[in-house]
Amino acid sequence: MIKSLNKYDYFAYLFAVSIVLIYFFLHPLCADVTWLLYVAKSMLHGAEIYTDVMEVNPPLIILLTAISSFFADLLSISDKFSFIIFVIFLITISLYLSYYILEKVQFIKRSSLKILFLSLLFIFMIAPSWDFGQREHLFVIFIFPYFLTQMFYKEIEIPKNTLIVISLFAAIGFNLKPYFFVVFVFIELVNYYYSRNIAEFFRLSNRIIISVALLYVLVIFLFFHAYIDTLLPVAVAAYEVFATRTFTQIIFYNLYDIIVGLVVFVYALILFIRIRSRDLLMLLSVMIATLFLYFYQYKGWHYHILPFFLVTLFTLVYLLLFYTKKEYRVYGMTILPLIIMIIVKNAYSQDFSSLEERLKTFEASSKIVVFSGDIAMGEPLLQYEQQWSSRFPSLWMINALLKNDATFLKKYMFGAIYEDLLQYKPDYILFYRPQRGFDYYGYIVKNSSKIKRYLLKNYTYESDEKFVILRKND
């Protein structure tokens, strides 16, 4: 299918894979991915997701992650390594399909094709850094071949079987989070702008994507009742106010990404006003859509802006290759230091050495709970031999309770904590002290007399500058 790749391209691919493997040999996966691996592993071993283990995402990402966990068990390798290889495999498929599409575009010469290949290799493998494997990263991987088919729609002819594969691949990406379909809508608005024919919406690729989405909704209602009955009410009551920041804050949290994106966007817009080409409008629309996704979530976390950042990188390379005279391309490289700064800054994973040092003082295979308001605070526990002994990755719901004191949410959270204590009988319970001075231990025992009586009866209280530690009585 692909004829123009040579040994240097394969060497570049292997070099990028090596960088990923070396980086994650030295660093943990990000906290969200680590928790998803735990949830997926628990599901494969018989746990009911959304009941025995808590996760706010719809089930597709868990099912997808479970594939890597299955092979980890089958091959007796670590979940972390298996997941990294699995994501690299998905990247390879996306690269292959993307290159195949670009190769069919007549105005893309072989030299430019090589640059685009290397750019996509960098965008998929290196640019996400610590956000490697996040849902937003996977979203870009899955939809990119489809995005290219729409960018060059009617300029290229894709065989039906290949188009089906590309559409199924994209359908997975769009369904990872419900609001990812915003990008699909923006793509279709561009298609309608050029076709002025509503019937175009019902072409094969769209029928596949919409059919998969409807089938997915049906599967959730038929097989994941706990998601509807338990998760959604909790999410509605708590998640929207959890870690929500002001508009100004979310701008400054990822200011460099936004600056780079706006510079590229303005340049592309100026070119479109002059040229009015379909490929430019498609790039602009997807940049708008992915930036909207970042602001819509109001969290300011870097992985939320990752799709915008990755699309921006591709747009920059594309504009420099095909819409910028050679003598002016050097000016486009002036934002390269900002791009490098963004990637390097994100590459430094969070440091939880205090918890790691504390875990080393406990017996191997101890059953432990870490109470905090941040999923990442318990991440080291998921990578050590000790057993996680709670359905919750963190008590992020407390943030919502402090703001609106929802009776339903309070009843659910304290009831679940008490049930977990009775079920797991953890050897150690750790309450983080340093998080904005909030007293997690005091809050829990103050608001639940049942939990307070259980802890006083069965645990000995200790504390240091980092933790309140409850040690199970012999």
Helices and strands as residue ranges (DSSP letters): H 7-26, H 31-44, H 59-75, H 79-104, H 110-121, I 122-126, G 129-131, H 135-151, H 160-174, G 178-180, H 181-195, G 198-202, H 204-223, H 225-226, I 227-231, H 232-238, G 239-241, H 247-253, H 255-275, H 278-297, H 302-322, G 326-328, H 329-332, G 333-335, H 336-347, H 353-359, E 367-371, G 375-378, H 379-382, E 387-388, H 397-404, H 407-424, E 428-432, H 440-447, H 449-458, E 459-463, E 467-472
